[in-house]
Amino acid sequence: MTPTQKSLEQYFAEYGVTDADKKAKLLPLITDLIYDRNMHVVNLETEADEYRKHQIEEGIAELEDEIKRQFESCL
């Protein structure tokens, strides 16, 4: 499945974060990571080279792992 861009709110919903204080604590930790991930998705959509696409997909997976770690550390 091709990755798609995700918003902060989509991540909060995915991890079940509804408390405003927890969201405020997470925002500075995940905002740049989510931005970087979404930029990787944009680059993936426009990339023609298969090797480069694979590298971008690996980068997305690494960012997803880091986003998950940040959520788990705060919950």
CHARMM internal coordinates of N, CA and C (Angstrom, degrees):
IC EDIT
DIST 1 N 1 CA 1.4439
DIST 1 CA 1 C 1.5265
ANGL 1 N 1 CA 1 C 109.61
DIST 1 C 2 N 1.3061
ANGL 1 CA 1 C 2 N 116.00
DIHE 1 N 1 CA 1 C 2 N 135.24
DIST 2 N 2 CA 1.4505
ANGL 1 C 2 N 2 CA 121.20
DIHE 1 CA 1 C 2 N 2 CA 179.76
DIST 2 CA 2 C 1.5252
ANGL 2 N 2 CA 2 C 109.90
DIHE 1 C 2 N 2 CA 2 C -76.39
DIST 2 C 3 N 1.3275
ANGL 2 CA 2 C 3 N 117.47
DIHE 2 N 2 CA 2 C 3 N 129.37
DIST 3 N 3 CA 1.4636
ANGL 2 C 3 N 3 CA 119.91
DIHE 2 CA 2 C 3 N 3 CA 178.86
DIST 3 CA 3 C 1.5294
ANGL 3 N 3 CA 3 C 111.21
DIHE 2 C 3 N 3 CA 3 C -63.70
DIST 3 C 4 N 1.3109
ANGL 3 CA 3 C 4 N 116.55
DIHE 3 N 3 CA 3 C 4 N 148.30
DIST 4 N 4 CA 1.4569
ANGL 3 C 4 N 4 CA 122.12
DIHE 3 CA 3 C 4 N 4 CA 175.50
DIST 4 CA 4 C 1.5207
ANGL 4 N 4 CA 4 C 108.57
DIHE 3 C 4 N 4 CA 4 C -122.56
DIST 4 C 5 N 1.3219
ANGL 4 CA 4 C 5 N 115.59
DIHE 4 N 4 CA 4 C 5 N 161.74
DIST 5 N 5 CA 1.4551
ANGL 4 C 5 N 5 CA 119.75
DIHE 4 CA 4 C 5 N 5 CA 178.25
DIST 5 CA 5 C 1.5219
ANGL 5 N 5 CA 5 C 109.58
DIHE 4 C 5 N 5 CA 5 C -66.70
DIST 5 C 6 N 1.3286
ANGL 5 CA 5 C 6 N 115.55
DIHE 5 N 5 CA 5 C 6 N 148.53
DIST 6 N 6 CA 1.4601
ANGL 5 C 6 N 6 CA 121.47
DIHE 5 CA 5 C 6 N 6 CA 179.29
DIST 6 CA 6 C 1.5230
ANGL 6 N 6 CA 6 C 109.15
DIHE 5 C 6 N 6 CA 6 C -132.45
DIST 6 C 7 N 1.3250
ANGL 6 CA 6 C 7 N 114.89
DIHE 6 N 6 CA 6 C 7 N 144.51
DIST 7 N 7 CA 1.4618
ANGL 6 C 7 N 7 CA 120.20
DIHE 6 CA 6 C 7 N 7 CA 178.76
DIST 7 CA 7 C 1.5252
ANGL 7 N 7 CA 7 C 110.40
DIHE 6 C 7 N 7 CA 7 C -91.38
DIST 7 C 8 N 1.3224
ANGL 7 CA 7 C 8 N 115.04
DIHE 7 N 7 CA 7 C 8 N 167.25
DIST 8 N 8 CA 1.4628
ANGL 7 C 8 N 8 CA 120.25
DIHE 7 CA 7 C 8 N 8 CA 174.86
DIST 8 CA 8 C 1.5222
ANGL 8 N 8 CA 8 C 110.05
DIHE 7 C 8 N 8 CA 8 C -56.75
DIST 8 C 9 N 1.3230
ANGL 8 CA 8 C 9 N 116.56
DIHE 8 N 8 CA 8 C 9 N -44.41
DIST 9 N 9 CA 1.4642
ANGL 8 C 9 N 9 CA 120.56
DIHE 8 CA 8 C 9 N 9 CA -178.17
DIST 9 CA 9 C 1.5307
ANGL 9 N 9 CA 9 C 111.55
DIHE 8 C 9 N 9 CA 9 C -63.33
DIST 9 C 10 N 1.3231
ANGL 9 CA 9 C 10 N 117.45
DIHE 9 N 9 CA 9 C 10 N -34.57
DIST 10 N 10 CA 1.4651
ANGL 9 C 10 N 10 CA 119.72
DIHE 9 CA 9 C 10 N 10 CA 177.06
DIST 10 CA 10 C 1.5285
ANGL 10 N 10 CA 10 C 110.41
DIHE 9 C 10 N 10 CA 10 C -64.20
DIST 10 C 11 N 1.3147
ANGL 10 CA 10 C 11 N 116.83
DIHE 10 N 10 CA 10 C 11 N -39.50
DIST 11 N 11 CA 1.4666
ANGL 10 C 11 N 11 CA 119.69
DIHE 10 CA 10 C 11 N 11 CA 177.17
DIST 11 CA 11 C 1.5200
ANGL 11 N 11 CA 11 C 111.18
DIHE 10 C 11 N 11 CA 11 C -67.22
DIST 11 C 12 N 1.3266
ANGL 11 CA 11 C 12 N 116.94
DIHE 11 N 11 CA 11 C 12 N -42.23
DIST 12 N 12 CA 1.4645
ANGL 11 C 12 N 12 CA 119.29
DIHE 11 CA 11 C 12 N 12 CA 177.63
DIST 12 CA 12 C 1.5238
ANGL 12 N 12 CA 12 C 110.39
DIHE 11 C 12 N 12 CA 12 C -59.30
DIST 12 C 13 N 1.3222
ANGL 12 CA 12 C 13 N 117.36
DIHE 12 N 12 CA 12 C 13 N -42.75
DIST 13 N 13 CA 1.4654
ANGL 12 C 13 N 13 CA 120.89
DIHE 12 CA 12 C 13 N 13 CA 178.99
DIST 13 CA 13 C 1.5251
ANGL 13 N 13 CA 13 C 110.81
DIHE 12 C 13 N 13 CA 13 C -66.37
DIST 13 C 14 N 1.3283
ANGL 13 CA 13 C 14 N 116.70
DIHE 13 N 13 CA 13 C 14 N -42.11
DIST 14 N 14 CA 1.4672
ANGL 13 C 14 N 14 CA 121.50
DIHE 13 CA 13 C 14 N 14 CA -179.22
DIST 14 CA 14 C 1.5279
ANGL 14 N 14 CA 14 C 111.62
DIHE 13 C 14 N 14 CA 14 C -59.82
DIST 14 C 15 N 1.3233
ANGL 14 CA 14 C 15 N 116.23
DIHE 14 N 14 CA 14 C 15 N -38.57
DIST 15 N 15 CA 1.4653
ANGL 14 C 15 N 15 CA 120.56
DIHE 14 CA 14 C 15 N 15 CA -178.16
DIST 15 CA 15 C 1.5288
ANGL 15 N 15 CA 15 C 112.68
DIHE 14 C 15 N 15 CA 15 C -97.79
DIST 15 C 16 N 1.3251
ANGL 15 CA 15 C 16 N 116.95
DIHE 15 N 15 CA 15 C 16 N 5.47
DIST 16 N 16 CA 1.4595
ANGL 15 C 16 N 16 CA 121.46
DIHE 15 CA 15 C 16 N 16 CA 175.65
DIST 16 CA 16 C 1.5162
ANGL 16 N 16 CA 16 C 114.65
DIHE 15 C 16 N 16 CA 16 C 69.01
DIST 16 C 17 N 1.3235
ANGL 16 CA 16 C 17 N 117.04
DIHE 16 N 16 CA 16 C 17 N 31.41
DIST 17 N 17 CA 1.4613
ANGL 16 C 17 N 17 CA 120.83
DIHE 16 CA 16 C 17 N 17 CA 179.76
DIST 17 CA 17 C 1.5285
ANGL 17 N 17 CA 17 C 108.58
DIHE 16 C 17 N 17 CA 17 C -92.36
DIST 17 C 18 N 1.3258
ANGL 17 CA 17 C 18 N 116.27
DIHE 17 N 17 CA 17 C 18 N 113.46
DIST 18 N 18 CA 1.4612
ANGL 17 C 18 N 18 CA 120.92
DIHE 17 CA 17 C 18 N 18 CA 178.78
DIST 18 CA 18 C 1.5258
ANGL 18 N 18 CA 18 C 112.02
DIHE 17 C 18 N 18 CA 18 C -118.54
DIST 18 C 19 N 1.3093
ANGL 18 CA 18 C 19 N 117.32
DIHE 18 N 18 CA 18 C 19 N -19.71
DIST 19 N 19 CA 1.4580
ANGL 18 C 19 N 19 CA 122.56
DIHE 18 CA 18 C 19 N 19 CA -178.25
DIST 19 CA 19 C 1.5314
ANGL 19 N 19 CA 19 C 110.76
DIHE 18 C 19 N 19 CA 19 C -71.49
DIST 19 C 20 N 1.3255
ANGL 19 CA 19 C 20 N 116.24
DIHE 19 N 19 CA 19 C 20 N 126.81
DIST 20 N 20 CA 1.4640
ANGL 19 C 20 N 20 CA 121.25
DIHE 19 CA 19 C 20 N 20 CA -177.33
DIST 20 CA 20 C 1.5267
ANGL 20 N 20 CA 20 C 112.26
DIHE 19 C 20 N 20 CA 20 C -61.74
DIST 20 C 21 N 1.3225
ANGL 20 CA 20 C 21 N 117.77
DIHE 20 N 20 CA 20 C 21 N -36.37
DIST 21 N 21 CA 1.4670
ANGL 20 C 21 N 21 CA 120.27
DIHE 20 CA 20 C 21 N 21 CA 179.54
DIST 21 CA 21 C 1.5271
ANGL 21 N 21 CA 21 C 111.74
DIHE 20 C 21 N 21 CA 21 C -66.49
DIST 21 C 22 N 1.3234
ANGL 21 CA 21 C 22 N 116.48
DIHE 21 N 21 CA 21 C 22 N -40.25
DIST 22 N 22 CA 1.4699
ANGL 21 C 22 N 22 CA 119.91
DIHE 21 CA 21 C 22 N 22 CA 177.51
DIST 22 CA 22 C 1.5255
ANGL 22 N 22 CA 22 C 110.45
DIHE 21 C 22 N 22 CA 22 C -66.29
DIST 22 C 23 N 1.3450
ANGL 22 CA 22 C 23 N 116.31
DIHE 22 N 22 CA 22 C 23 N -40.02
DIST 23 N 23 CA 1.4667
ANGL 22 C 23 N 23 CA 119.71
DIHE 22 CA 22 C 23 N 23 CA 177.38
DIST 23 CA 23 C 1.5253
ANGL 23 N 23 CA 23 C 110.17
DIHE 22 C 23 N 23 CA 23 C -60.93
DIST 23 C 24 N 1.3260
ANGL 23 CA 23 C 24 N 116.11
DIHE 23 N 23 CA 23 C 24 N -44.01
DIST 24 N 24 CA 1.4658
ANGL 23 C 24 N 24 CA 120.46
DIHE 23 CA 23 C 24 N 24 CA -179.77
DIST 24 CA 24 C 1.5246
ANGL 24 N 24 CA 24 C 111.28
DIHE 23 C 24 N 24 CA 24 C -62.77
DIST 24 C 25 N 1.3172
ANGL 24 CA 24 C 25 N 117.06
DIHE 24 N 24 CA 24 C 25 N -36.49
DIST 25 N 25 CA 1.4659
ANGL 24 C 25 N 25 CA 121.10
DIHE 24 CA 24 C 25 N 25 CA 178.54
DIST 25 CA 25 C 1.5312
ANGL 25 N 25 CA 25 C 111.03
DIHE 24 C 25 N 25 CA 25 C -69.43
DIST 25 C 26 N 1.3296
ANGL 25 CA 25 C 26 N 116.55
DIHE 25 N 25 CA 25 C 26 N -36.70
DIST 26 N 26 CA 1.4608
ANGL 25 C 26 N 26 CA 121.13
DIHE 25 CA 25 C 26 N 26 CA -177.24
DIST 26 CA 26 C 1.5303
ANGL 26 N 26 CA 26 C 113.48
DIHE 25 C 26 N 26 CA 26 C -78.54
DIST 26 C 27 N 1.3186
ANGL 26 CA 26 C 27 N 117.47
DIHE 26 N 26 CA 26 C 27 N -32.16
DIST 27 N 27 CA 1.4669
ANGL 26 C 27 N 27 CA 120.51
DIHE 26 CA 26 C 27 N 27 CA -173.92
DIST 27 CA 27 C 1.5250
ANGL 27 N 27 CA 27 C 114.57
DIHE 26 C 27 N 27 CA 27 C -49.22
DIST 27 C 28 N 1.3282
ANGL 27 CA 27 C 28 N 119.49
DIHE 27 N 27 CA 27 C 28 N -51.56
DIST 28 N 28 CA 1.4692
ANGL 27 C 28 N 28 CA 117.46
DIHE 27 CA 27 C 28 N 28 CA -178.97
DIST 28 CA 28 C 1.5307
ANGL 28 N 28 CA 28 C 113.48
DIHE 27 C 28 N 28 CA 28 C -67.64
DIST 28 C 29 N 1.3138
ANGL 28 CA 28 C 29 N 117.02
DIHE 28 N 28 CA 28 C 29 N -20.45
DIST 29 N 29 CA 1.4645
ANGL 28 C 29 N 29 CA 120.86
DIHE 28 CA 28 C 29 N 29 CA -178.88
DIST 29 CA 29 C 1.5246
ANGL 29 N 29 CA 29 C 112.79
DIHE 28 C 29 N 29 CA 29 C -82.98
DIST 29 C 30 N 1.3293
ANGL 29 CA 29 C 30 N 116.74
DIHE 29 N 29 CA 29 C 30 N -30.24
DIST 30 N 30 CA 1.4673
ANGL 29 C 30 N 30 CA 119.20
DIHE 29 CA 29 C 30 N 30 CA -171.64
DIST 30 CA 30 C 1.5219
ANGL 30 N 30 CA 30 C 115.24
DIHE 29 C 30 N 30 CA 30 C -112.90
DIST 30 C 31 N 1.3237
ANGL 30 CA 30 C 31 N 118.42
DIHE 30 N 30 CA 30 C 31 N -16.26
DIST 31 N 31 CA 1.4659
ANGL 30 C 31 N 31 CA 120.38
DIHE 30 CA 30 C 31 N 31 CA -174.34
DIST 31 CA 31 C 1.5263
ANGL 31 N 31 CA 31 C 111.82
DIHE 30 C 31 N 31 CA 31 C -57.20
DIST 31 C 32 N 1.3198
ANGL 31 CA 31 C 32 N 117.69
DIHE 31 N 31 CA 31 C 32 N -51.71
DIST 32 N 32 CA 1.4693
ANGL 31 C 32 N 32 CA 120.57
DIHE 31 CA 31 C 32 N 32 CA -179.15
DIST 32 CA 32 C 1.5245
ANGL 32 N 32 CA 32 C 111.64
DIHE 31 C 32 N 32 CA 32 C -65.67
DIST 32 C 33 N 1.3318
ANGL 32 CA 32 C 33 N 116.96
DIHE 32 N 32 CA 32 C 33 N -36.73
DIST 33 N 33 CA 1.4687
ANGL 32 C 33 N 33 CA 120.42
DIHE 32 CA 32 C 33 N 33 CA 178.63
DIST 33 CA 33 C 1.5240
ANGL 33 N 33 CA 33 C 110.92
DIHE 32 C 33 N 33 CA 33 C -63.13
DIST 33 C 34 N 1.3282
ANGL 33 CA 33 C 34 N 116.43
DIHE 33 N 33 CA 33 C 34 N -43.68
DIST 34 N 34 CA 1.4637
ANGL 33 C 34 N 34 CA 120.32
DIHE 33 CA 33 C 34 N 34 CA -179.41
DIST 34 CA 34 C 1.5240
ANGL 34 N 34 CA 34 C 110.18
DIHE 33 C 34 N 34 CA 34 C -68.31
DIST 34 C 35 N 1.3266
ANGL 34 CA 34 C 35 N 117.12
DIHE 34 N 34 CA 34 C 35 N -39.43
DIST 35 N 35 CA 1.4637
ANGL 34 C 35 N 35 CA 120.15
DIHE 34 CA 34 C 35 N 35 CA 176.33
DIST 35 CA 35 C 1.5326
ANGL 35 N 35 CA 35 C 110.21
DIHE 34 C 35 N 35 CA 35 C -59.83
DIST 35 C 36 N 1.3270
ANGL 35 CA 35 C 36 N 116.54
DIHE 35 N 35 CA 35 C 36 N -48.15
DIST 36 N 36 CA 1.4698
ANGL 35 C 36 N 36 CA 120.64
DIHE 35 CA 35 C 36 N 36 CA 179.59
DIST 36 CA 36 C 1.5239
ANGL 36 N 36 CA 36 C 111.10
DIHE 35 C 36 N 36 CA 36 C -60.60
DIST 36 C 37 N 1.3295
ANGL 36 CA 36 C 37 N 116.76
DIHE 36 N 36 CA 36 C 37 N -42.24
DIST 37 N 37 CA 1.4592
ANGL 36 C 37 N 37 CA 120.82
DIHE 36 CA 36 C 37 N 37 CA 179.14
DIST 37 CA 37 C 1.5322
ANGL 37 N 37 CA 37 C 110.26
DIHE 36 C 37 N 37 CA 37 C -61.40
DIST 37 C 38 N 1.3276
ANGL 37 CA 37 C 38 N 116.44
DIHE 37 N 37 CA 37 C 38 N -45.53
DIST 38 N 38 CA 1.4575
ANGL 37 C 38 N 38 CA 119.93
DIHE 37 CA 37 C 38 N 38 CA -179.46
DIST 38 CA 38 C 1.5258
ANGL 38 N 38 CA 38 C 111.70
DIHE 37 C 38 N 38 CA 38 C -64.94
DIST 38 C 39 N 1.3231
ANGL 38 CA 38 C 39 N 117.60
DIHE 38 N 38 CA 38 C 39 N -34.88
DIST 39 N 39 CA 1.4682
ANGL 38 C 39 N 39 CA 120.10
DIHE 38 CA 38 C 39 N 39 CA 176.41
DIST 39 CA 39 C 1.5257
ANGL 39 N 39 CA 39 C 110.63
DIHE 38 C 39 N 39 CA 39 C -67.50
DIST 39 C 40 N 1.3265
ANGL 39 CA 39 C 40 N 117.24
DIHE 39 N 39 CA 39 C 40 N -35.96
DIST 40 N 40 CA 1.4616
ANGL 39 C 40 N 40 CA 120.66
DIHE 39 CA 39 C 40 N 40 CA 174.54
DIST 40 CA 40 C 1.5326
ANGL 40 N 40 CA 40 C 109.79
DIHE 39 C 40 N 40 CA 40 C -61.16
DIST 40 C 41 N 1.3288
ANGL 40 CA 40 C 41 N 116.98
DIHE 40 N 40 CA 40 C 41 N -41.13
DIST 41 N 41 CA 1.4674
ANGL 40 C 41 N 41 CA 121.08
DIHE 40 CA 40 C 41 N 41 CA 179.39
DIST 41 CA 41 C 1.5282
ANGL 41 N 41 CA 41 C 109.97
DIHE 40 C 41 N 41 CA 41 C -62.72
DIST 41 C 42 N 1.3301
ANGL 41 CA 41 C 42 N 117.28
DIHE 41 N 41 CA 41 C 42 N -43.69
DIST 42 N 42 CA 1.4651
ANGL 41 C 42 N 42 CA 121.13
DIHE 41 CA 41 C 42 N 42 CA 178.27
DIST 42 CA 42 C 1.5263
ANGL 42 N 42 CA 42 C 109.76
DIHE 41 C 42 N 42 CA 42 C -60.63
DIST 42 C 43 N 1.3293
ANGL 42 CA 42 C 43 N 116.70
DIHE 42 N 42 CA 42 C 43 N -45.00
DIST 43 N 43 CA 1.4657
ANGL 42 C 43 N 43 CA 120.59
DIHE 42 CA 42 C 43 N 43 CA 179.19
DIST 43 CA 43 C 1.5234
ANGL 43 N 43 CA 43 C 111.30
DIHE 42 C 43 N 43 CA 43 C -63.68
DIST 43 C 44 N 1.3124
ANGL 43 CA 43 C 44 N 116.88
DIHE 43 N 43 CA 43 C 44 N -37.81
DIST 44 N 44 CA 1.4615
ANGL 43 C 44 N 44 CA 121.09
DIHE 43 CA 43 C 44 N 44 CA 179.02
DIST 44 CA 44 C 1.5242
ANGL 44 N 44 CA 44 C 110.81
DIHE 43 C 44 N 44 CA 44 C -63.10
DIST 44 C 45 N 1.3286
ANGL 44 CA 44 C 45 N 116.18
DIHE 44 N 44 CA 44 C 45 N -39.52
DIST 45 N 45 CA 1.4633
ANGL 44 C 45 N 45 CA 120.86
DIHE 44 CA 44 C 45 N 45 CA -178.74
DIST 45 CA 45 C 1.5211
ANGL 45 N 45 CA 45 C 112.14
DIHE 44 C 45 N 45 CA 45 C -64.37
DIST 45 C 46 N 1.3245
ANGL 45 CA 45 C 46 N 117.27
DIHE 45 N 45 CA 45 C 46 N -28.10
DIST 46 N 46 CA 1.4612
ANGL 45 C 46 N 46 CA 120.18
DIHE 45 CA 45 C 46 N 46 CA -175.83
DIST 46 CA 46 C 1.5270
ANGL 46 N 46 CA 46 C 113.44
DIHE 45 C 46 N 46 CA 46 C -102.98
DIST 46 C 47 N 1.3215
ANGL 46 CA 46 C 47 N 117.34
DIHE 46 N 46 CA 46 C 47 N -8.68
DIST 47 N 47 CA 1.4676
ANGL 46 C 47 N 47 CA 121.22
DIHE 46 CA 46 C 47 N 47 CA -176.55
DIST 47 CA 47 C 1.5236
ANGL 47 N 47 CA 47 C 110.99
DIHE 46 C 47 N 47 CA 47 C -77.30
DIST 47 C 48 N 1.3262
ANGL 47 CA 47 C 48 N 116.40
DIHE 47 N 47 CA 47 C 48 N 134.32
DIST 48 N 48 CA 1.4647
ANGL 47 C 48 N 48 CA 121.48
DIHE 47 CA 47 C 48 N 48 CA 179.25
DIST 48 CA 48 C 1.5289
ANGL 48 N 48 CA 48 C 112.13
DIHE 47 C 48 N 48 CA 48 C -98.84
DIST 48 C 49 N 1.3200
ANGL 48 CA 48 C 49 N 117.30
DIHE 48 N 48 CA 48 C 49 N -31.29
DIST 49 N 49 CA 1.4590
ANGL 48 C 49 N 49 CA 122.13
DIHE 48 CA 48 C 49 N 49 CA -176.23
DIST 49 CA 49 C 1.5330
ANGL 49 N 49 CA 49 C 110.91
DIHE 48 C 49 N 49 CA 49 C -74.59
DIST 49 C 50 N 1.3284
ANGL 49 CA 49 C 50 N 116.50
DIHE 49 N 49 CA 49 C 50 N 125.03
DIST 50 N 50 CA 1.4687
ANGL 49 C 50 N 50 CA 121.33
DIHE 49 CA 49 C 50 N 50 CA -176.41
DIST 50 CA 50 C 1.5312
ANGL 50 N 50 CA 50 C 112.59
DIHE 49 C 50 N 50 CA 50 C -64.94
DIST 50 C 51 N 1.3159
ANGL 50 CA 50 C 51 N 117.34
DIHE 50 N 50 CA 50 C 51 N -38.63
DIST 51 N 51 CA 1.4630
ANGL 50 C 51 N 51 CA 120.24
DIHE 50 CA 50 C 51 N 51 CA 178.75
DIST 51 CA 51 C 1.5235
ANGL 51 N 51 CA 51 C 110.24
DIHE 50 C 51 N 51 CA 51 C -63.64
DIST 51 C 52 N 1.3212
ANGL 51 CA 51 C 52 N 115.61
DIHE 51 N 51 CA 51 C 52 N -44.88
DIST 52 N 52 CA 1.4728
ANGL 51 C 52 N 52 CA 120.36
DIHE 51 CA 51 C 52 N 52 CA 179.29
DIST 52 CA 52 C 1.5322
ANGL 52 N 52 CA 52 C 110.28
DIHE 51 C 52 N 52 CA 52 C -64.50
DIST 52 C 53 N 1.3287
ANGL 52 CA 52 C 53 N 117.42
DIHE 52 N 52 CA 52 C 53 N -38.47
DIST 53 N 53 CA 1.4693
ANGL 52 C 53 N 53 CA 120.85
DIHE 52 CA 52 C 53 N 53 CA 177.14
DIST 53 CA 53 C 1.5269
ANGL 53 N 53 CA 53 C 110.36
DIHE 52 C 53 N 53 CA 53 C -58.89
DIST 53 C 54 N 1.3223
ANGL 53 CA 53 C 54 N 115.50
DIHE 53 N 53 CA 53 C 54 N -42.85
DIST 54 N 54 CA 1.4677
ANGL 53 C 54 N 54 CA 120.12
DIHE 53 CA 53 C 54 N 54 CA 179.23
DIST 54 CA 54 C 1.5323
ANGL 54 N 54 CA 54 C 110.46
DIHE 53 C 54 N 54 CA 54 C -61.63
DIST 54 C 55 N 1.3229
ANGL 54 CA 54 C 55 N 117.05
DIHE 54 N 54 CA 54 C 55 N -42.15
DIST 55 N 55 CA 1.4638
ANGL 54 C 55 N 55 CA 121.11
DIHE 54 CA 54 C 55 N 55 CA 178.39
DIST 55 CA 55 C 1.5278
ANGL 55 N 55 CA 55 C 110.89
DIHE 54 C 55 N 55 CA 55 C -62.30
DIST 55 C 56 N 1.3244
ANGL 55 CA 55 C 56 N 116.49
DIHE 55 N 55 CA 55 C 56 N -42.63
DIST 56 N 56 CA 1.4641
ANGL 55 C 56 N 56 CA 120.75
DIHE 55 CA 55 C 56 N 56 CA 179.91
DIST 56 CA 56 C 1.5239
ANGL 56 N 56 CA 56 C 110.00
DIHE 55 C 56 N 56 CA 56 C -64.80
DIST 56 C 57 N 1.3366
ANGL 56 CA 56 C 57 N 117.02
DIHE 56 N 56 CA 56 C 57 N -41.65
DIST 57 N 57 CA 1.4680
ANGL 56 C 57 N 57 CA 120.66
DIHE 56 CA 56 C 57 N 57 CA 178.28
DIST 57 CA 57 C 1.5295
ANGL 57 N 57 CA 57 C 111.03
DIHE 56 C 57 N 57 CA 57 C -61.78
DIST 57 C 58 N 1.3250
ANGL 57 CA 57 C 58 N 117.14
DIHE 57 N 57 CA 57 C 58 N -38.97
DIST 58 N 58 CA 1.4652
ANGL 57 C 58 N 58 CA 120.60
DIHE 57 CA 57 C 58 N 58 CA 176.28
DIST 58 CA 58 C 1.5256
ANGL 58 N 58 CA 58 C 110.62
DIHE 57 C 58 N 58 CA 58 C -63.80
DIST 58 C 59 N 1.3210
ANGL 58 CA 58 C 59 N 116.37
DIHE 58 N 58 CA 58 C 59 N -39.99
DIST 59 N 59 CA 1.4610
ANGL 58 C 59 N 59 CA 120.67
DIHE 58 CA 58 C 59 N 59 CA 177.45
DIST 59 CA 59 C 1.5181
ANGL 59 N 59 CA 59 C 111.65
DIHE 58 C 59 N 59 CA 59 C -62.68
DIST 59 C 60 N 1.3283
ANGL 59 CA 59 C 60 N 116.70
DIHE 59 N 59 CA 59 C 60 N -40.44
DIST 60 N 60 CA 1.4641
ANGL 59 C 60 N 60 CA 121.20
DIHE 59 CA 59 C 60 N 60 CA 177.51
DIST 60 CA 60 C 1.5208
ANGL 60 N 60 CA 60 C 109.82
DIHE 59 C 60 N 60 CA 60 C -62.74
DIST 60 C 61 N 1.3233
ANGL 60 CA 60 C 61 N 117.23
DIHE 60 N 60 CA 60 C 61 N -44.12
DIST 61 N 61 CA 1.4676
ANGL 60 C 61 N 61 CA 121.08
DIHE 60 CA 60 C 61 N 61 CA -179.83
DIST 61 CA 61 C 1.5312
ANGL 61 N 61 CA 61 C 110.88
DIHE 60 C 61 N 61 CA 61 C -62.33
DIST 61 C 62 N 1.3268
ANGL 61 CA 61 C 62 N 117.14
DIHE 61 N 61 CA 61 C 62 N -40.92
DIST 62 N 62 CA 1.4669
ANGL 61 C 62 N 62 CA 120.67
DIHE 61 CA 61 C 62 N 62 CA 178.64
DIST 62 CA 62 C 1.5254
ANGL 62 N 62 CA 62 C 110.92
DIHE 61 C 62 N 62 CA 62 C -64.27
DIST 62 C 63 N 1.3268
ANGL 62 CA 62 C 63 N 116.87
DIHE 62 N 62 CA 62 C 63 N -41.57
DIST 63 N 63 CA 1.4628
ANGL 62 C 63 N 63 CA 120.27
DIHE 62 CA 62 C 63 N 63 CA 178.49
DIST 63 CA 63 C 1.5235
ANGL 63 N 63 CA 63 C 110.79
DIHE 62 C 63 N 63 CA 63 C -66.44
DIST 63 C 64 N 1.3325
ANGL 63 CA 63 C 64 N 117.00
DIHE 63 N 63 CA 63 C 64 N -39.60
DIST 64 N 64 CA 1.4727
ANGL 63 C 64 N 64 CA 120.61
DIHE 63 CA 63 C 64 N 64 CA 176.81
DIST 64 CA 64 C 1.5281
ANGL 64 N 64 CA 64 C 110.23
DIHE 63 C 64 N 64 CA 64 C -59.90
DIST 64 C 65 N 1.3263
ANGL 64 CA 64 C 65 N 116.71
DIHE 64 N 64 CA 64 C 65 N -42.74
DIST 65 N 65 CA 1.4657
ANGL 64 C 65 N 65 CA 120.73
DIHE 64 CA 64 C 65 N 65 CA 178.81
DIST 65 CA 65 C 1.5275
ANGL 65 N 65 CA 65 C 111.06
DIHE 64 C 65 N 65 CA 65 C -61.66
DIST 65 C 66 N 1.3166
ANGL 65 CA 65 C 66 N 116.64
DIHE 65 N 65 CA 65 C 66 N -42.56
DIST 66 N 66 CA 1.4668
ANGL 65 C 66 N 66 CA 120.26
DIHE 65 CA 65 C 66 N 66 CA -179.81
DIST 66 CA 66 C 1.5327
ANGL 66 N 66 CA 66 C 110.72
DIHE 65 C 66 N 66 CA 66 C -68.00
DIST 66 C 67 N 1.3183
ANGL 66 CA 66 C 67 N 117.58
DIHE 66 N 66 CA 66 C 67 N -39.79
DIST 67 N 67 CA 1.4679
ANGL 66 C 67 N 67 CA 120.91
DIHE 66 CA 66 C 67 N 67 CA 176.87
DIST 67 CA 67 C 1.5251
ANGL 67 N 67 CA 67 C 109.35
DIHE 66 C 67 N 67 CA 67 C -60.93
DIST 67 C 68 N 1.3236
ANGL 67 CA 67 C 68 N 116.58
DIHE 67 N 67 CA 67 C 68 N -44.09
DIST 68 N 68 CA 1.4687
ANGL 67 C 68 N 68 CA 120.99
DIHE 67 CA 67 C 68 N 68 CA 178.76
DIST 68 CA 68 C 1.5263
ANGL 68 N 68 CA 68 C 110.48
DIHE 67 C 68 N 68 CA 68 C -60.83
DIST 68 C 69 N 1.3227
ANGL 68 CA 68 C 69 N 117.33
DIHE 68 N 68 CA 68 C 69 N -43.83
DIST 69 N 69 CA 1.4701
ANGL 68 C 69 N 69 CA 121.10
DIHE 68 CA 68 C 69 N 69 CA 178.80
DIST 69 CA 69 C 1.5292
ANGL 69 N 69 CA 69 C 111.14
DIHE 68 C 69 N 69 CA 69 C -60.12
DIST 69 C 70 N 1.3189
ANGL 69 CA 69 C 70 N 116.41
DIHE 69 N 69 CA 69 C 70 N -40.98
DIST 70 N 70 CA 1.4638
ANGL 69 C 70 N 70 CA 119.85
DIHE 69 CA 69 C 70 N 70 CA -179.86
DIST 70 CA 70 C 1.5273
ANGL 70 N 70 CA 70 C 110.86
DIHE 69 C 70 N 70 CA 70 C -64.86
DIST 70 C 71 N 1.3273
ANGL 70 CA 70 C 71 N 116.59
DIHE 70 N 70 CA 70 C 71 N -42.72
DIST 71 N 71 CA 1.4625
ANGL 70 C 71 N 71 CA 119.47
DIHE 70 CA 70 C 71 N 71 CA 177.83
DIST 71 CA 71 C 1.5243
ANGL 71 N 71 CA 71 C 110.37
DIHE 70 C 71 N 71 CA 71 C -63.66
DIST 71 C 72 N 1.3173
ANGL 71 CA 71 C 72 N 116.93
DIHE 71 N 71 CA 71 C 72 N -45.67
DIST 72 N 72 CA 1.4660
ANGL 71 C 72 N 72 CA 120.37
DIHE 71 CA 71 C 72 N 72 CA -177.83
DIST 72 CA 72 C 1.5244
ANGL 72 N 72 CA 72 C 111.84
DIHE 71 C 72 N 72 CA 72 C -64.62
DIST 72 C 73 N 1.3153
ANGL 72 CA 72 C 73 N 117.41
DIHE 72 N 72 CA 72 C 73 N -33.04
DIST 73 N 73 CA 1.4642
ANGL 72 C 73 N 73 CA 119.91
DIHE 72 CA 72 C 73 N 73 CA -179.32
DIST 73 CA 73 C 1.5290
ANGL 73 N 73 CA 73 C 112.17
DIHE 72 C 73 N 73 CA 73 C -72.65
DIST 73 C 74 N 1.3164
ANGL 73 CA 73 C 74 N 117.14
DIHE 73 N 73 CA 73 C 74 N -22.03
DIST 74 N 74 CA 1.4706
ANGL 73 C 74 N 74 CA 120.56
DIHE 73 CA 73 C 74 N 74 CA -177.79
DIST 74 CA 74 C 1.5174
ANGL 74 N 74 CA 74 C 113.19
DIHE 73 C 74 N 74 CA 74 C -101.24
DIST 74 C 75 N 1.3172
ANGL 74 CA 74 C 75 N 117.13
DIHE 74 N 74 CA 74 C 75 N -9.45
DIST 75 N 75 CA 1.4748
ANGL 74 C 75 N 75 CA 119.12
DIHE 74 CA 74 C 75 N 75 CA -176.99
DIST 75 CA 75 C 1.5089
ANGL 75 N 75 CA 75 C 112.06
DIHE 74 C 75 N 75 CA 75 C -103.71
END
COOR INIT
IC SEED 1 N 1 CA 1 C
IC BUILD
